[in-house]
Amino acid sequence: MSTSDRWSVRVSVSEAAGETDAEARLDMDDEHLAGRGKARLNPTDRDVSKIGAEIAVARALSDLAHKLLNTATADIEGVTHERARLHL
């Protein structure tokens, strides 16, 4: 028997005063995780909002990936009752 789950990631980005914030939200059935990322414009750089968004989103997705691995580690330990260690 196989099962199929549909998980979705929603990314939101906001920019103000040379700072870009991003949130990546993972919806998994009844559970949710969120990762956050930030990018700051260097005062000597040209303001290209797409680049700030790319950096902030990459950081949010990376944060989300770490949180998901931590959740999986805790779930493994809950099942095996042994220390588990997963790496990104």
C-alpha positions as CSV (number, residue, x, y, z in Angstrom):
1,M,0.0,0.0,0.0
2,S,1.3,3.5,-0.8
3,T,0.3,6.8,0.6
4,S,0.4,10.2,-0.9
5,D,0.6,13.4,1.0
6,R,0.6,16.9,-0.5
7,W,2.8,19.4,1.3
8,S,3.0,23.0,0.1
9,V,5.4,25.8,0.7
10,R,4.3,29.4,0.6
11,V,6.8,32.2,0.4
12,S,6.1,35.8,1.2
13,V,8.5,38.7,0.8
14,S,8.3,42.3,2.1
15,E,10.7,45.2,1.6
16,A,11.1,48.4,3.5
17,A,13.9,50.9,4.1
18,G,16.6,48.8,2.5
19,E,15.7,45.6,4.3
20,T,13.9,42.6,2.7
21,D,12.2,40.0,4.9
22,A,11.0,36.6,3.7
23,E,9.0,33.8,5.3
24,A,8.7,30.3,3.9
25,R,5.8,28.4,5.4
26,L,5.5,24.6,5.0
27,D,2.0,23.2,5.4
28,M,2.0,19.5,6.1
29,D,-1.5,18.1,6.8
30,D,-2.1,19.3,10.4
31,E,1.5,20.6,11.0
32,H,3.1,23.8,10.0
33,L,6.7,25.1,10.0
34,A,8.0,28.5,9.1
35,G,11.5,29.7,8.2
36,R,12.6,33.3,8.1
37,G,15.3,35.2,6.2
38,K,16.5,38.7,5.9
39,A,18.6,40.7,3.5
40,R,20.0,44.2,4.0
41,L,21.0,46.6,1.4
42,N,24.7,47.7,1.7
43,P,24.6,51.5,1.5
44,T,27.3,51.4,-1.2
45,D,25.4,49.0,-3.4
46,R,22.8,49.8,-6.1
47,D,19.2,49.0,-4.9
48,V,18.0,46.0,-6.9
49,S,15.0,44.6,-5.0
50,K,15.1,41.3,-6.9
51,I,18.5,40.5,-5.5
52,G,17.4,41.3,-1.9
53,A,14.4,39.1,-2.4
54,E,16.5,36.2,-3.7
55,I,18.8,36.4,-0.7
56,A,16.0,36.7,1.9
57,V,14.1,33.8,0.3
58,A,17.1,31.6,0.1
59,R,17.8,32.3,3.8
60,A,14.2,31.6,4.7
61,L,14.2,28.3,2.8
62,S,17.5,27.3,4.5
63,D,16.0,28.1,7.9
64,L,12.9,26.0,7.0
65,A,15.1,23.1,6.0
66,H,17.0,23.2,9.3
67,K,13.7,23.3,11.2
68,L,12.3,20.4,9.2
69,L,15.4,18.3,9.9
70,N,15.2,19.1,13.6
71,T,11.5,18.0,13.5
72,A,12.4,14.7,11.7
73,T,15.3,14.1,14.2
74,A,12.9,14.5,17.2
75,D,10.3,12.2,15.5
76,I,13.0,9.5,14.9
77,E,14.1,9.8,18.5
78,G,10.5,9.5,19.6
79,V,10.1,6.2,17.7
80,T,13.5,4.6,18.4
81,H,14.1,6.0,21.9
82,E,17.7,6.6,20.7
83,R,19.7,9.7,19.9
84,A,19.4,10.5,16.2
85,R,21.6,13.0,14.2
86,L,20.6,14.2,10.8
87,H,22.7,16.7,8.7
88,L,21.6,19.2,6.1
